[in-house]
């Protein structure tokens, strides 16, 4: 990011008269507190069912079973039926943001109890079509033992969709929980609520209020209590525990002056704002640009005043703007959106007062979007604007434009965002079984697989379109995205990331077979290759990839890559960084190899010369 540092020149009226540009690496979030899991010291004493191990995997055919290796970094519950205590953290929490990775063996069951009272369910829900509150990511029901039999349970909240992965795969949960609030007399003034529960990047719950503890939790509600992990229902593995504790604190806005300038010539920078005609100057203790702007105005706003800082520590600001935005705090120019619409800036502030200047330039008669967020020590990220200008768009709900594959295979061309790259020659394919994938036609490479109702094309087709990107309508699993085939000279040679002058690639295209499924054809080096994808008949969520090769010399196929690839029984492999399975069974003469190169591992198969057919399943 470009940071503009204030000059202490004579003209102190203009906060950006002279500046020096310095490069800073942009930080987009303040650090979480992490539990290292070297031992159990971060938890209260518990039963022998809880252990710290170095690695873990599950057999997809065995119930509630985990296999482990010695070491540190992973917390497991061993499913010991006699020693099956729950686990409580040493710290207590009120409002909390938690991120955590969990692994559920086949048919296993556990739960995260916030404050030991409000449960988010951990369950092997792979393949469940209509999830309930008992499924992965569900908010468990409350319980009235005195109610009529069969009606004791109430207020359970099912996930809006099933985003659970296959048993034995790592799954990522992000949860923002707010504790109940109490008055000085000890009476509850506000119920607990889950602001957000997301699983594998898919939002499952938003703003769910709880009138009391869920079943199995401590019945008495309190302001602070430890997080509990259930230990008496089944095996579970956990890693990467990270959290932020929040309090009800915000930056105070005081002694603020708002100056409004007309910008008839569409001046885009802030350097000479004070040469523009001044329309108004008022005193205020809030930042409300929405109250000043109509769609057809071209103006510049300058707020200058004082932040009342509640706690000493690091504060991270960000500006999202249609136009230009500037933020100066204690004479440090944190953000100047001169080249981007979104910028971050961090500063260390002491408790007390801090001067600030906030400017918004709307040089065009169309569009008005401006928001400023901040997070700080025990302060959850929030907008410092009294009324966010981005709230305008929230009142104009855009109905998503979805492409679904209800009755036949759907094929949709679009740009595809893959990691940091926009793939311009990509194709999305949706099967009627709600199994989908994205394929790069320019290199013959698999990009993504995902389950769900195929493709969100809103950014392509709403109004004039915007990014022209098709977004998977479900959580994705990424392939390596590099070339899928290459004639390695030896196993010490680095796999190429993309096409180069020494790689002969001929994109032929694709055609539909009699079932409507596309079959892709291309040549690389002297090999003729075709590939197609069909739904797996062996698993609940899996794609079979079928490859046919005709070559004069052998060629390698790169199936997957990851920080760690583990060979499992029955010709299966688990790819750890994206956490999915490769099932290579059914190939009699071909066997993959795992090689370590450039600090990562690759799963390769050497395809001999001549006509060869191979197939494998991608399971997630």
Secondary structure, 3 states (H helix, E strand, C coil): CEEEEECCCCCCCCCCCCEEEEECCCCCCCCCEEECCCCCCCECCCCCCEEEEEEEECCCCCECCCEEEEEEEEEEECCCCCCCCCEEEEEEECEEEEEEEEECCECCEEEEEECCCEEEEEECCCCCCCCCCCCCCCECCEECCCCCCCCCEECCECCCCCCCCCCCCEEEEEEEEECCEECCCCCEEECEEEEEEEECCEEEEEEEEECCCCCCCCCCCCCCEEEEECCCCCCEEEEEEEEEEECCCCCEEEEEEEEEEECCCCCCCCCCHHHCCEEEEEEECCCCHHHCCCCCCCEEEEEEEEEEECCCEEEEEEEEEECEEEEEECCEEEEECCCCCEEEEEEEECCEEEEEEEEEEECCCCCCEEEEEEEECCEEEEECCCCCCCHHHHCCCCCCCEECCCCCCEEEEEEEEECCEEEEEEEEEECCCCEEEEEECCCCEEEEEEECCCEECHHHHCCCCCCCECEECCCEEECCCCCCEECCCCCCCCCCCCCCCCCCEEEEEEEECCCCCEEEEEEECCEEEEEEEEECCCCCCEEEEEEEEEECCCEEEEEEEECCEEEECCCEEEECCCCEEEECCCCCCCCCEEEEECCEEEEEEEECCEEEEEEEEEEC
